[in-house]
Structures are given as structure tokens and as C-alpha cells.
Amino acid sequence: SLYSVFTVLFMYFTSISTVQTTDCLHLREQCINAANGCESVWNVVEDVCNISVLGNRCKAEDAIGCNRIIQVLADAYPEFKNCVCTTDNLCSITTLLGKQCNIDKDNISTETKLQWSLSALSKQAYTANRTCLDVNKECVEDEVCNKQLSLYLKVCSVNKKCNMEECQAAIRFFYQNMPFEVAQMMIFCDCIQPDESCHRAKELLHGKPCAVTAIPPPSCLNVIHMCEENELCRKKYATFRSKCWRHVTKKCYDDEACLETLIKGDMPCSANADCKAAYISNWGTVLRVECTCQNLPPAEQSLCKLFHHMLHSKSCFS
């Protein structure tokens, strides 16, 4: 019963309360290795909350049961509160393994970061103008990169019905846990026109179609407004504007009437490393969804085109 699960967890975590740690993965390891029945209880917890392999798709079939078990855990063991994902509106449910789950803070997964440090790719310096076919091939031939790519492609596969939110979460986890140099190599790769195999590799690496193609395509104004309604996306968009489009932010901030007066020539992009990092951080959010300015009334066209330029123009990085 849930009551007996709570009791065992309460007794176990009380017994290790002398360990002052906020490393939730470490607490989990202690539980699994304790040989006192905690491991079987933890398995129940993982089953109830349906913790995914990607560690940041916090879905649960039994939402009420999952919330209940987490709340009791946090009440019984205050240190554990740092490990509970309670405010992230992207998670359909709060779940365990907090620092892996807590995607509103975009925490790097310690385990994944450690794996990447063993990758030969992580030692490479970024060089511009790589083809996506070459980059994809290098990733597949690298054990660490191939493992992470496989996890992401499993969620975003074209062979099954696309779930855009799940695919976007997988892309966030893929790009934000890898070294910056490797992320640049993948995100800024390109293809020479008729090379079909390169274009297929580019689509795979860039989450197309599942993470970026909505039918019908939303207007770019709607994309910005959807982003601003979501806490995670709102923070990323604010960072992106301040790092890449400082001039726009400084002059107009959120004033749409002011933004409408700007033309592309008024919009220098910083294109430095901070800007690139902020741009990469947008991947896996609604900001990367392909948007359009067609069918909008004339009064909204200039603002829409400005947003399209900010979100999708390659001029900043070419």
C-alpha cells in the first residue's frame, strides 16, 4: 500500500538524515545500495511516477499517487525538498530525481555531463562550415554521442506518431547536456544544395519535422506570445534577446509599438559566444517552431517579420 511505502521511505530517510546533502542522485544511490528494502520501495516510486530514461520528461500515469508520494517524502525529509520538481509547468506531474527533473532551472544532468567528458568529440574545437552529414557521421561513430543521439531520436522518430512536447523535451536534454563546442558543431552545420543525404542528416540533428513543424504553422506573433506564457521559455527568450539583440532590448524592451518602428538595419546582432549559447538554449522550445507572417493583417506584418528575423535569421551566425 502507499502507506507502507511512505513508512519505509520515512524510516530510511530519517536514518540518513545526518548526511547533509542536496545531491539527489547521491541520495538515490544510497537508497538503492542500502540493502534494507529501500531499493524495492524506490522501484515502486519510479513506477508510480514513471520516471523516463531522458530524466526530464516528468510524466506520470497516476498523477495523484505520484504527487502524494513526493509530498510525503518532502515533508518527512526536508533536505529532499531541493530534489522535488514542484513548480515546473512543463512537467505534467512533479516527480523524483529532482535535479534531473528540474528543467525549469535547466540543470545539467551530472551523469550525462560525466559521460560527455569521456567523448573524443568533446576534445574537438569548433570549426565553422561543417556539413551536417559529416557531423552526424562523427556523432554516430562516437560511443557517447551516439548513445545520446539514439535517446533523442527514439522520442522524435519519424516512424511513430509525433508528440511535439516530448520531442522538444528530448532536444533540450540532448543539446543542453553536451559540451558547447559539440552543440555548435551540430546546430550550425549546413548542406550544399542537392545533397539529399546531408539534408536528411540535418533534419535529424535539428528536430525536423517533429519538434519544429506545426500544421498549420503559427504566426510568429503567436509563437512569441506562447513563449511568454511559459516560465521556462520566457526566461530563455529574455536571455536570447539580451545576449543577441541587446540593441533591440535596450531601445524597445517589450514595447511592441516601438518594435514596429525598427527595420532590419536597426538590428545588429552580437553573434558572440554568449549569444550562441543563448540561441542553442532556445532549441527544444516553441521559439524554434517554424512560423509564418502570411494571412496576418497589414498592421501586424512589420512586427511579425521582425520576430521572424530575430528567431530564424541565419545572418547572426553566418
Buried (B, 14 or more C-beta within 10 A) or exposed (E): EEEEBBBBBBBBBEEBEEEEEEBBBEBBEBBEEBEEEBBEBBEBBBBBBBBBEBBBBBBBEBBEBBBBBBBBBBEBBEBBBBBBBBEBEBBBBBBBBBBBBBBBEBBBBBEBEEBBEEBEBBEBEBEEEBBBBEBBEBBEEBEBBBEBBEBBBEBBEEEEEBBBBBBBBBBBBBBBBBBBBBBBBBBBBBBEEEBEEBBBBBBBBBBBBBBBBBEEBBBBBBBBEBBBEBEBBEBBBBBBBBBBBBBBBEBBEEEEEEBBEBEEEEBEBBBEEEBBBBBBBBBBBBBBBBBBBEEBEEEBBBBBBBBBBBBEEEEBBE
